[in-house]
């Protein structure tokens, strides 16, 4: 049983790691979400989009316990650059209006 499970995991890892062929181009996508709960002083959100060339751009924010809003804007590109973040903090930035 363990051998079968190990072989299945190896097969899944091999298929997932194979390079993309000409017919396997990235599909454009876009998603976002937001969690806002003033009673619990809880806020976080995320927006992300990917294009047909494989480039991903996005942003997420988290309201920290000290009252600052941390925002991370990022890009992800195929090639040398990989994940490139830009992190900012806004003091006393209540997302509740």
N, C-alpha and C positions, 0 to 999 in steps of 0.2 A: 504494500500500500504506500509506504513512504517513498519507495523508488518511483512509483507512478506519479505521485504528487510532485516530487523533485523534477522529473522529466517534463511534466506539464508546466511547471514554473519556468523551466529553461526554455521551453518552446514559446511561451508567452513573452518572455524577455527578448528572445531572438526576433520574433515578429514585430514587437513594439520598437525595437532598435534599428530595424532595417531602414536604409535611406529612402527618401521619397522618390518615386519614379515620375516620369513625365505626366502620367495620368493622375497623380496624387498631389495636386496643388492645394495650398491652403484655401480654405473657404472664408470669405469675409464674415465677420460676426460682430455683434455689439451686445453688451449686457450691462446692467447696473442694479444696485440695490441700496437700500437705506434702512437703518434701524434707528429709531428715535423714541426714547422713553424718558420724558422729563422727570417723572416721579423717581426714577432710579439714577438720574444724571447720566444717562447712557446714550451715546451717539456714535455711529460709524457708518460710512458709506463707501461705495466703490463704483467706478465707471471704467469700462474697458472696451476697446475696439481693435479688431485685427483686420488687415486688408488682404487682398489676393496675393500679394508678394510675401506674406508672412510677417510683416511688421506689425507690432502690437504697441498701442499707446494706451495709457491709463492713468488713473488717479484714485487714491483712497485717502480717507480722512478718519481720524480717531480723536474724540474729545478726551483729553487726559484728565486724571483726577486733580491735577494742580490748576485746572481751568484753561490750559492752552489747547489749541486745536492743532494737531500735527497732521500735515498733508504731505503725501508722497506722490509726486508726479513721475512717471517713468515711461521709457520706451524699451522695447525688446526687438532687436533686429537679428536676422541671420547673419553669420559672419563673425567678425572679430569683436564687435562692441558688446554683444550680449545684453544683459539687464543693466540699464543706466538710470538710476534714481536721482531725483532732486527733492530733498526733504526741507520743508519749511515749518516754522512754528508761529502761531498767532496768539499773543497774550490776551487773556480775558475775552475769548471769542466764543460766546455762547451760541450754539447752533439752534437754540430754541426761540429765537426771535428777539 
